[in-house]
Amino acid sequence: MENIQNLPIDIQTSKLLDWLVDRRHTSLKWQSTALTIREKINAAIQDMPENEEIRQLLSGSYIHYFHCLRIVELLKGTEASSKNIFGRYSSQRMKDWQEIISLYEKDNAYLAELASLLSRNVSYEGPALRKQVAKAQQLQQELSRREVECQSGAADMRDHYYAACKQYGIAGENVARELQALVKDLPTVLEKTGKEAACLEEAIQLYTAFTNFVCDWSEPVLPMLSFIQRKGNTTVYEWRTGSAPTVIERPVVEDLPPDTVTEETIDWGNLSSGAGAEEVNFGITVEDGVDWGISLESGKEETGEGGIDWGESDTAAVEIEVVDAGTNCPEGVARGEDALSLLESPETRSQFIDELMELELFLCQRLSEMSEEGDMVAMSQFQLAPSVIQAQTTQRVQATLADVRRLLEGLTSLRMQHLFMIQASPRYVERVSDMLRQKMKQADILVLKSASMAERRQEALEEQARLEPRIDLLAARTKELQKLIEDDISKRYNKRPVNLMGVHV
């Protein structure tokens, strides 16, 4: 008997309620009794005395049998004046709570309720809270990763922006203005390129002599390259006519606004007929100080020509000279396309680049041939060649080739291509500005996303901080329930030790 008395009773928590019902410690109908008890508790707590401990008991998440026992003990002190000579309390408060305890003790409904509450904490409440904490932690990791990605993406976008600006040769502070400033400096850059072409005299002579010697070629070679090598980056007019212009009238290109471009709106004014028709505004602005010799005052007929004063007498013959740009311009006047320099005009610049590439290919081929002309047969082929051919060495050809390639790079670099496109189409500035602004806009969007991720991550961290104390509190209450149930069952079995298995939150 002593050995049996010391044997512990091990009960699996998930099967505790079934264990109690099987051993008739409680009834299957305990739930209906529990519902009645809950209704009475909700009614009883509406009228309670001012007591700090009672207030703390009632503030708990769930009031069970042992809480009610403690409330009755506290009411014995607060309701002592209502006790009659028979030792009974006339206070309705005391009667309500004594009735609740009586219902709890009927068929041990309190034990079934405690077992159900313990099982719910272990099987549902605890796992649910732990799952929420794990979800908050996982969300923090995911948001932290996405925050870093957004920051990295924003940095990459900014790097792409400044790399693109570097290709254009600008700082990127005000793209439109900086690009327009580069175009204004373009004539100076091309003038310098034209001067640098002077170093190609020997290469051109070598190419000319070689073609004449090998192919008996009589026509001029590299005409554009030879012209710029001799005279520099002159006007198209001088290249076309052979003489320098006396007057250069360059085409006027209006600068675009730095940020936005708006279409010009023509104000046609009031087109009504009759009086006042002379007040039509065609949206044309005449510069101050320019006298066109035209009078539009109606009602005056000094000239006899409908009020128009042509600045001539009636008998004078009016000679009108109509000139157009290009070949029809007056002699010595470079106008329109003729006023551009050779390296500004797309057509002549393309010819110049083509001839540079032709010269580059010749020099490369010549270097390859000179490296193979070690035998006597190859040397004898050029015994009758001009001195300019025989005097060439590999080092001199390589140096000339380097000069040619430097000129080609200066004209065909990505930066120069953009500048030529800007010069040809000023609206290209707007497109480039929009493209670059888009990169910065994407970087700013990623920065905002990163800030949003950081904010959400902080919210998830706060959620975790809010849930963790609830888990600790639930664990403490679960341990308390476990101890109460184990002690109660132990009393029923002559204080044999009772162990509830699987209790963890």
Salt bridges, closest charged atoms under 4 A:
ASP47 OD1 - ARG93 NH2 3.09
GLU52 OE2 - ARG55 NH2 2.34
GLU53 OE2 - ARG70 NE 2.77
GLU73 OE2 - LYS76 NZ 3.44
GLU79 OE2 - ARG93 NH1 3.10
GLU99 OE2 - LYS40 NZ 3.13
GLU113 OE2 - ARG38 NH1 3.05
GLU142 OE2 - ARG145 NH2 2.38
GLU147 OE1 - ARG457 NE 3.12
GLU149 OE2 - ARG145 NH1 2.54
GLU202 OE2 - ARG396 NH2 2.27
GLU238 OE2 - LYS231 NZ 3.74
GLU249 OE1 - ARG335 NE 2.79
ASP255 OD2 - LYS184 NZ 3.42
GLU263 OE2 - ARG427 NH2 3.89
GLU297 OE1 - LYS300 NZ 2.52
ASP338 OD2 - ARG240 NH2 2.59
GLU344 OE2 - ARG250 NH2 2.92
GLU360 OE2 - ARG405 NE 2.96
GLU369 OE1 - ARG366 NH1 3.16
GLU373 OE2 - ARG366 NH1 2.90
ASP403 OD1 - ARG406 NH1 2.92
GLU430 OE1 - ARG427 NH1 3.97
ASP434 OD1 - ARG437 NH2 2.33
ASP444 OD1 - ARG158 NH2 3.84
GLU463 OE2 - ARG466 NH2 2.53
ASP487 OD2 - LYS483 NZ 2.62
ASP488 OD1 - ARG492 NE 2.87
